[in-house]
Amino acid sequence: MAKRSDSKAAKIRAVLAVRPDAKAKEVVEALKAQKVKVSAAQVYMVKSAGGGKSNGKPPAKKASGYEALVQAKKLADAMGGIDKARAAMDVLARLV
């Protein structure tokens, strides 16, 4: 017996590939015409699981230990010294 490789999710993705901005109800109706029974919830799950839209910027990288110290030094210098930066961080900690 041959294994079926066409899942409902694959069929939903196929419809969305042709019409990427189709609403869930439209996808359900298009698949209903092909005698495939899916729910709107299934369409939403496939749409949300699909790759997220990128804003075109590369992801921000985390600062290493040394880079974090350099950034902290720059912040302290910008605020007028370590004591003022520490006071500002204490105020921030109370707000959060």
C-alpha positions in Angstrom: 0.0 0.0 0.0 1.4 3.4 -1.0 1.9 6.0 1.7 0.0 9.2 1.1 2.2 12.2 1.1 -0.4 14.9 0.4 -1.5 16.1 3.8 -4.2 18.7 4.4 -1.5 21.2 5.4 0.3 20.7 2.1 -2.9 21.3 0.2 -3.5 24.4 2.2 0.0 25.6 1.5 -0.6 24.9 -2.2 -3.7 27.1 -2.3 -1.9 29.8 -0.3 1.1 29.7 -2.8 -1.3 30.6 -5.6 -3.3 33.1 -3.6 -1.1 34.3 -0.7 -3.5 36.9 0.6 -6.6 34.6 0.5 -8.8 34.6 3.6 -9.2 31.4 5.5 -12.8 31.0 4.3 -11.7 31.3 0.7 -9.1 28.6 1.2 -11.7 26.3 2.9 -14.0 26.8 -0.1 -11.3 26.2 -2.7 -10.3 22.9 -1.0 -14.0 22.0 -0.6 -14.3 22.1 -4.4 -11.4 19.6 -4.5 -13.3 17.4 -1.9 -10.8 18.1 0.9 -12.4 18.9 4.2 -10.5 21.5 6.3 -11.5 24.0 8.9 -10.7 27.7 9.1 -8.7 26.9 12.2 -6.4 24.5 10.2 -5.9 27.3 7.6 -4.9 29.8 10.4 -2.5 27.3 11.9 -0.8 26.7 8.6 -0.6 30.4 7.9 0.9 31.2 11.3 3.4 28.3 11.1 4.6 29.5 7.7 7.7 31.7 7.7 7.2 35.0 9.3 7.6 38.2 7.3 11.0 39.8 7.6 11.5 43.5 7.9 14.7 43.2 5.8 17.1 43.9 8.6 19.4 41.2 9.9 18.6 40.0 13.4 20.4 41.9 16.2 23.3 40.0 17.6 23.9 39.8 21.3 26.8 41.5 22.7 29.6 39.4 24.0 31.0 40.0 27.5 33.7 42.4 26.3 31.3 44.2 23.9 28.7 44.6 26.7 31.4 46.2 28.9 32.3 48.6 26.1 28.6 49.5 25.6 28.2 50.0 29.4 31.2 52.3 29.4 29.8 54.4 26.6 26.5 54.6 28.4 28.2 55.7 31.6 30.2 58.4 29.7 27.1 59.6 28.0 25.3 60.0 31.3 28.1 61.9 33.0 29.9 59.1 34.9 29.4 55.8 36.6 27.7 57.2 39.7 25.0 58.9 37.6 24.5 55.8 35.4 24.2 53.6 38.5 21.6 56.0 40.0 19.6 55.9 36.7 19.8 52.1 36.7 18.5 52.1 40.3 15.5 54.3 39.3 14.9 52.0 36.3 14.9 48.9 38.6 12.3 50.5 40.8 10.1 51.2 37.8 10.2 47.7 36.5 
